[in-house]
Amino acid sequence: MKISYNWLNSFFDNALPKPEILAGEIIAHAFEVEGIEIVDGDKIIDIDVLANRGHDALSHAGIAREVGVILDMEPKIPKPKPQLSTGLNTSDHLVVRVETDLAPRVTKRLVTDIKVGESPKWLKDKLAVFGQRSINNVVDVTNYVLLEMGQPVHAFDYDKLAGTGKKKMTLRLAKSGEKLTLLDGKELTLDDKTLVWADDEKPLDLAGIKGGADSGVDEKTTRIVLSVCNFDPVYIRKARQRHKIITDASRSFEHALSPELAMLGNDRAVELIHELAGGSLAEAIDHYPQPQVLAQARFKTSDVNRLIGTKLSDQDIEALLDRFKHARFNWQKVGDEYVVDVPPERLDVRSLHEIVEEVARMYGYGKVKSSLPPTGDFIPKVHKNFYYNSLLKKLLVDLGYSELYNYVMRNKGEIELANSLVEGMEFLRTNMIDSLADNLAFNIKNVDLLGLQQVKIFELNKVFTLSEEHWALGIGIKNARGWKGKSERETLEETIESLTQSLQSLRTSDSRKWNIVERAEGVIVEVNIEELVLNLPVPASYGDVLSTTSNTTYKQVSQYPFVLRDIAVWTQAGTTAEEVHSNILANVGMLCVRVTLFDSFEKGDKTSYAFRLVFQAMDRTLTDIEVNEAMFKLTTTLTDLGYQIR
């Protein structure tokens, strides 16, 4: 929300601190400030009002109340009292029908004999600093009231409504296929989910979002219907997304304004219109079937001290509460409890924690001293499933496996999500085997880069069936090309045996629960952990299950592909692989990121060593020319060192 410093200053008898100092106070007690910029001699403060405060703080009056509490200054918020014309009632000239419960409050007021013309300089200037172009005095007032009070206002030309005599305005759902031309000339084809104000012949506007061209106010207008309403925030958001239209009005309504603000906005707007355009003001129509129930919040001094860690006294609390009177919070003390009447616009203050938060932020979080939580004899209860899940992870890591986390969603399957959060992944997985197979296939391509001869992975996560969800353990193994050790299945069976040795109770489990599958991507096992640990005892403590010790270091991974080259050399008897490895590293150049011995044998008095070299750059894809140059320099150097290139 962008706030004019000059405008904000006008709400107070005494001058506010300089904008930079004021911004610091706002940051310390209320909102983040994104920046301050100078526009036409005014300083505009960009305040980041989050969604939980959008209903009361997206206006100059709302920020003035907040500043009043922060600085303990009384803001002068306009209290409009329009001078109504005797005997002039809107209901004598207009029938208002509301055919929906998506508008908690509807107010309409007829204003006659107005003179539409140019706005005064002060009004033009206030709109200009926010990049708004002056249109005419009536329309400018509606825009001004939104900036000042936070309540959207719209004016219809009464004489452009269909019919003669007493006219009708109906808030209804549009008929599918109806057309509406907006104020900016855009034509919409409406659907039956869209609210419109309509006369007897046609839709007049996109209710709560944008006005229509057919009923707009122009220089010929002499009678207007001022419409100030309250709309359901969820409806407004869905409607403006559906029609791809966002306006200042829709932004305000999306934050759930208090319906009490509607008549206040109506009074303020007609008061200004009367001042700038003259005219006679009628008694308003006010459709308000379920008035807002005002909230009360209750707390004790001990609640504040307990929740925020302070030692405030009753006098401290009462001094803070007195400051909140500047924002229309009224309080009284009943026994040892404070009873606070919450103003209607503060829809976010209802529970104990919310009123304590208000007190805490005005006291200042910076004053709250940090301290350790109290110690005691309390010992947390061991969560059985978490314990065994953590133990299995620890055991598998000790056996050389790497843990991974997959989405529980897939791009195909039996269980489809109605509203998937990930595009292209609309199904819940019913097994881990498919996910682990994909992981093995991906990682086996990178074994040379990683310096591995086996890919050993596991995942402990949820899988789903049509009737339940459960924790499952999946383990996968894939041997690299040239692996000379045990087969994948043998390694996996040894892993299962090791796990069951560590968890003795699992040895009595049905071995068929360990579902081993051999696929082209590797050998994979999946087991329902919840079934396996069902009969295990609950341990007395977590022991060292949650402890972690690791010397692992991490470095940035290149997003560019790597290139492989092999080199084999004959060496004289007594030359070790480590010596050759060191000579290669010293002479191959910076583009080589890994050198791995993959074969060796002896013949006569010579030993052959074969190494795999991995080349990769952090900033580009390497060319064959670059790699070949590095290999040529390496072979030349190794030859000079007495090695024979095979």
ABEGO torsion letter per residue (X at the ends): XBBBAAAAAAABABBBBBAAAAAAAAAAAABBBAEBBBBGGBBBBBBBBBAAAAAAABBAAAAAAAAAAAAGBBBBBBBBBBBBBBGBBAAAABBBBBABAABABBBBBBBBGBBBBBBBAAAAAAAAAAGBBBABAAAAAAAAAAAAAGBBBBBBBAAABBEBEBBBBBBBBBBBGBBBBBAAGBBBBBBAABBBBBBAABBABBBGABBBAAABBBAABABBBBBBBBBBAAAAAAAAAAAGBBBAAAAAAAAGBBAAAAAAAAAAAAAAAAAAAEEBBBBBBBBBABBBBBBBBBBBAAAAAAAAGBABBAAAAAAAAAAAAAAGBBBBBBEABBBBBBBAABAABABAAAAAAAAAAAAEAAABBBBBBBBBABBBBBBAAAAAAAAAAAAAAAAGBBBBBBBABBABEABBBABBABBGBABBBABAAAAAAAAAAAAAAAAAAAGBABBBBBBBBBBBBAABBBBBBBBBBBBBBGBABBBAAAAAAAAAAAAAAABAAAAABBAAABBBBBBAAEBBBBBBAAAAAAABBBBABAEAAABBBBABBBBBBBABBBBBBBBBBBBBBGBBAAAAAAAAAAAAEAABABBBBABBBBBEABBBBBBBBBBBBAABBBBAAAAAAAAAAAAAAAAAAGBBBX
